[in-house]
Amino acid sequence: MDAKFGFRKFFSFIADVRGEVDKISWPSRKEVVLTTIVVFVIALMASLFFAIVDTAWYKIIHTVIGR
């Protein structure tokens, strides 16, 4: 395979990638901040829920087993 053909193909690929990146609709800073806050709140709520359920199951199992 000719080295020039490989380089030409590589640079053509890079140009195509740049063209596709220009088509991306990037979120605004406000959207990113709000989405991040929502993710943290949901993660906090899920962790609290699972902590409560885990504690409840722990107490139930230990009551049944009698330890």
Short mmCIF file of the C-alpha atoms (twelve columns), coordinates in Angstrom:
data_MODEL
# 
_entry.id   MODEL 
# 
loop_
_atom_site.group_PDB 
_atom_site.id 
_atom_site.type_symbol 
_atom_site.label_atom_id 
_atom_site.label_alt_id 
_atom_site.label_comp_id 
_atom_site.label_asym_id 
_atom_site.label_seq_id 
_atom_site.Cartn_x 
_atom_site.Cartn_y 
_atom_site.Cartn_z 
_atom_site.pdbx_PDB_model_num 
ATOM 1  C CA . MET A 1  0.000   0.000   0.000  1 
ATOM 2  C CA . ASP A 2  1.284   3.433   -0.902 1 
ATOM 3  C CA . ALA A 3  2.134   5.715   2.052  1 
ATOM 4  C CA . LYS A 4  0.637   8.740   0.273  1 
ATOM 5  C CA . PHE A 5  -2.694  6.959   -0.078 1 
ATOM 6  C CA . GLY A 6  -2.702  6.179   3.664  1 
ATOM 7  C CA . PHE A 7  -1.998  9.780   4.627  1 
ATOM 8  C CA . ARG A 8  -4.605  11.087  2.180  1 
ATOM 9  C CA . LYS A 9  -7.180  8.702   3.614  1 
ATOM 10 C CA . PHE A 10 -6.256  9.687   7.185  1 
ATOM 11 C CA . PHE A 11 -6.540  13.440  6.528  1 
ATOM 12 C CA . SER A 12 -9.819  12.893  4.697  1 
ATOM 13 C CA . PHE A 13 -11.115 11.060  7.769  1 
ATOM 14 C CA . ILE A 14 -10.008 13.941  10.044 1 
ATOM 15 C CA . ALA A 15 -11.783 16.454  7.789  1 
ATOM 16 C CA . ASP A 16 -14.951 14.341  7.918  1 
ATOM 17 C CA . VAL A 17 -14.758 14.178  11.723 1 
ATOM 18 C CA . ARG A 18 -14.407 17.964  11.959 1 
ATOM 19 C CA . GLY A 19 -17.430 18.377  9.684  1 
ATOM 20 C CA . GLU A 20 -19.505 16.085  11.891 1 
ATOM 21 C CA . VAL A 21 -18.380 17.851  15.086 1 
ATOM 22 C CA . ASP A 22 -19.589 21.148  13.617 1 
ATOM 23 C CA . LYS A 23 -23.082 19.621  13.288 1 
ATOM 24 C CA . ILE A 24 -23.332 18.825  17.003 1 
ATOM 25 C CA . SER A 25 -25.828 20.857  19.005 1 
ATOM 26 C CA . TRP A 26 -23.873 21.622  22.187 1 
ATOM 27 C CA . PRO A 27 -25.848 22.363  25.378 1 
ATOM 28 C CA . SER A 28 -25.594 25.762  26.998 1 
ATOM 29 C CA . ARG A 29 -23.799 26.253  30.313 1 
ATOM 30 C CA . LYS A 30 -27.168 26.704  32.037 1 
ATOM 31 C CA . GLU A 31 -28.452 23.389  30.658 1 
ATOM 32 C CA . VAL A 32 -25.312 21.572  31.800 1 
ATOM 33 C CA . VAL A 33 -25.525 23.051  35.318 1 
ATOM 34 C CA . LEU A 34 -29.237 22.229  35.679 1 
ATOM 35 C CA . THR A 35 -28.784 18.700  34.368 1 
ATOM 36 C CA . THR A 36 -25.867 18.132  36.735 1 
ATOM 37 C CA . ILE A 37 -27.945 19.320  39.691 1 
ATOM 38 C CA . VAL A 38 -30.796 16.994  38.700 1 
ATOM 39 C CA . VAL A 39 -28.389 14.045  38.482 1 
ATOM 40 C CA . PHE A 40 -26.959 14.781  41.946 1 
ATOM 41 C CA . VAL A 41 -30.418 15.185  43.507 1 
ATOM 42 C CA . ILE A 42 -31.671 11.917  41.996 1 
ATOM 43 C CA . ALA A 43 -28.490 10.107  43.087 1 
ATOM 44 C CA . LEU A 44 -28.929 11.469  46.628 1 
ATOM 45 C CA . MET A 45 -32.584 10.403  46.717 1 
ATOM 46 C CA . ALA A 46 -31.726 6.918   45.427 1 
ATOM 47 C CA . SER A 47 -28.938 6.489   47.977 1 
ATOM 48 C CA . LEU A 48 -31.234 7.557   50.819 1 
ATOM 49 C CA . PHE A 49 -33.955 5.194   49.602 1 
ATOM 50 C CA . PHE A 50 -31.576 2.225   49.419 1 
ATOM 51 C CA . ALA A 51 -30.060 3.064   52.799 1 
ATOM 52 C CA . ILE A 52 -33.537 3.045   54.374 1 
ATOM 53 C CA . VAL A 53 -34.532 -0.201  52.636 1 
ATOM 54 C CA . ASP A 54 -31.219 -1.828  53.591 1 
ATOM 55 C CA . THR A 55 -31.635 -0.812  57.233 1 
ATOM 56 C CA . ALA A 56 -35.218 -2.065  57.291 1 
ATOM 57 C CA . TRP A 57 -34.243 -5.451  55.814 1 
ATOM 58 C CA . TYR A 58 -31.351 -5.708  58.260 1 
ATOM 59 C CA . LYS A 59 -33.678 -5.181  61.214 1 
ATOM 60 C CA . ILE A 60 -36.307 -7.567  59.813 1 
ATOM 61 C CA . ILE A 61 -33.781 -10.358 59.170 1 
ATOM 62 C CA . HIS A 62 -32.131 -9.942  62.579 1 
ATOM 63 C CA . THR A 63 -35.537 -9.975  64.279 1 
ATOM 64 C CA . VAL A 64 -36.526 -13.195 62.473 1 
ATOM 65 C CA . ILE A 65 -33.185 -14.899 63.079 1 
ATOM 66 C CA . GLY A 66 -33.075 -13.646 66.654 1 
ATOM 67 C CA . ARG A 67 -29.512 -12.374 66.804 1 
# 
